Amino acid sequence: MRIVVFIITLGWVSTFCTPAGNEVSEPAVKMEVVLAPEVAAGKDLFEANCSGCHGVKVQAFADQRWKHGNSPEEIAATIREGRAEGAMPSFAAMLDSMAIQNLVAYIQYGINQVGEYDFEDEFDYDTIHSHLGQAFTLELVTEAAEVPWGMAFLPTGALLVTDRNGKIFKIEGQEAIELKNVPQVNSKNQGGMLDIVLDPEFASNQLVYVSYSKVHPEDAELTTTAVSRYVLTENGLEDAVEIFEATPYESTNHHFGSRLVFGDDGYLYITVGDRGKRDDNPQDLTRSPGKVHRIKSDGTIPDDNPFVADPNAVASIYSYGHRNPQGMIKDPATGNMWAHEHGPRGGDEINEIVAGNNYGWPVISYGINYNGTVFTTETEREGMEQPKHYWVPSIGPSGMAYVTSERYPNWKNHLLSGSLKYGFVSVMPLRGGSLGDETRLLEGVGRTRSIVQSPDGYLYIGLERPGRVYKIVPVSE
Ligand code: HEC
């Protein structure tokens, strides 16, 4: 005991009792960061192979509660072997041990830089921005939801925001009310509380629809995408009716989909991702994952759904061959749904969703595996639809809106898609079923998870890490 105290005392003395004359104040010069060669090599590898899922800023990735350990050995094992049933892919086939060591060095550099890193290209939220001749500012609406996955406006102007972590907030002015009696969700990895939409007759029936990752009632290891309908009360949900459940349940915790949009036909369209089982689900009409579904608002099946006559097919299927669609809108000109979906590495797509169509995943794709290996050389095939647009490299699309508002005249009739990977909003004119050239709005704004246009014509974007919702306020000259 005595010895320990003695050593601590010595340490104290030597650290703090330096002669005053030795104190040299640091000159306020911003140093150019020069990375050690293995760290620089790791940076290139990280940007090429990892940023699609983990973002381009390693400091932001490193600033987390580590699940599989952050010692060099543990990080190397994660990269080599993969985790979470392939949600974090194995890179053993593609990266040799030198490359993995370089990545480990870069991630450790990121860990050491957390908190003191000076993001040179920091986005300025408080300035006036401009895009396609439209000047605007960003107004912070709420920071209540950590991952603002879905948004829906009430006729009163209040905003419902889902938080993937398992909550739903009602934002009224400065107040964020956490709704009671929301569904129990599995909020692991990509799962949790997902989208929310109002009934087209909400003003008279107060019905709302919520999609979420549901845990199997008898086996906590299994989950699926489900949709329930509720009556919205002042501060909670009541009268739950489950109207949709994708089958089979899966043990993975990714690729749930699941956007909700009502069509002009009054039916509810639901996207469901392939749950990471690309060889089992998207092309198999007896299984719900990897599809766009269409149901009536009470969960029953419209008579004219494309596969109702096939006794083996899941009757709610509207289109198939999808990977993980996390954005969908209705094109007001045609009434058709448009959805984007995450590709693997490269090959994110925008598709016009037409009854009975096969969108080809994983038989045709413009992407390759995350670990650089190829799973298909085909990009087109008879009987499979071509995307209206595809992104190589992947942008990680989430959230979609179609601008009908007069508030941003130059953006009217444009399709907006959020980018998780690069943190911008993709903007493309959509008229008469065809897409024009892409421009990028709000580059560097942060991981864009959701986008909606409010009933009074304003656009709102939901960002994560940290979670915020901003209103895009036009500045009129
Ligand atoms: C397809 C998306 C994807 C890609 C590509 C990807 N990862 Fe991951 N990674 C994940 C997911 C999802 C997890 C979380 C796994 C879990 O929850 O167990 C993860 C976890 C990790 C972890 C463990 C974090 C912890 O909490 O312990 C490390 C380290 C990691 N990834 C490094 C990398 C590196 C390095 C690369 C590039 C060589 C990479 N990842 C590429 C999806 C990805």
Residues whose N, C-alpha, C, O or C-beta is under 5 A from the ligand:
A	BS01	HEC	N49 C50 C53 R65 W66 K67 H68 G69 I75 T78 I79 R83 A84 A87 M88 P89 F91 L103 Y370
